[in-house]
Amino acid sequence: MTETPPGDSQAIDRARAAAEPHPEAQAVLDALEAMDAPSFADLTPEQARETMAAMFDRESDIAVARVEDRRIDGPAGEIPIRIHDPEPDRADGSRPAICYFHGGGWVVGSIDAADATCRKLATETGYPVVSVGYRLAPEHPFPAGLEDCYAALEWAADGVDDLGGDPDRLVLAGDSAGGTLATATSLLSARRDGPSVVYQVLFYPATGDATGTDSYEAFGDGYLLSTEESAWFRDHYFEREIDEANVFAAPRLASDRLLSALPPATIVTAGFDPLRDDGAAYADRLADAGVPVTYRNYPDMIHGFAGMLEPPVELEVAHEAHADVVTDLHDALE
């Protein structure tokens, strides 16, 4: 793992791939190839969701003292959330709380698919984790999902003390498209003078147009997330071409003035991920704007690796990455 500590704005220089993927990661790629599963780009959104659910929607075996599904008010109806609380009897309001936004290119994915990740974060941090089932495109294009995420942040600020969480120490986290939503929600809250966010954890986020970056060109086929699928996701998420340049969809394009209002961040990337250089460039943008950033690149990993936490797809490096993120959170918040 390559780490760029806070204050060092050279993340892009450390965004490198190993000579080859880790054997465990390569085994995942080989298994997917053997399955001969169709690319999402060749499916309808409904078919892609069914495929994603069949592969990843399952209840995790990671034990958490309390797991509860609820529905909260949103801008266009109720939003499903799942609460993972490792210490439900601890009601002193002294713990930070995490809102987590799942990945899936804004088109697929669910709170079920993120169950293991949220359970892992809850048990390792000791914090309650609220997983958010935001609306998906193309039925609900940008900014519908973002507005749901912001509504969940507002709910947490008003209600997380009922879970024993501290509403003044809220963390936003997410993977891939969820990482984009996490930092965009932080940015939106700063713009609206909304709830305070004290930290953000971004697993391999998409923060702008990655086309033309070295990683996008080198690893756009055969490494779990293809550039063809990335384009398919974006085509469904954005109803208008102009929205792709909106800073709440592509926060890497925001000005230093806007970015300077964001909280400290940990950004995680994978060496063989087409989005690697996008995440690294965003780490540099934040650092240049004066935001403390810890950039962690895992050079022999692939997109999505941090969610591969238990059989049938379990990577040891995924556990290491979570341990690193938990260290960052504890160092920053305790």
Summary of the structure (lengths in Angstrom):
residues: 334
radius of gyration: 18.0
end to end distance: 24.3
largest distance: 51.1
contacts: 1267
relative contact order: 0.18
helix: 42%
strand: 20%
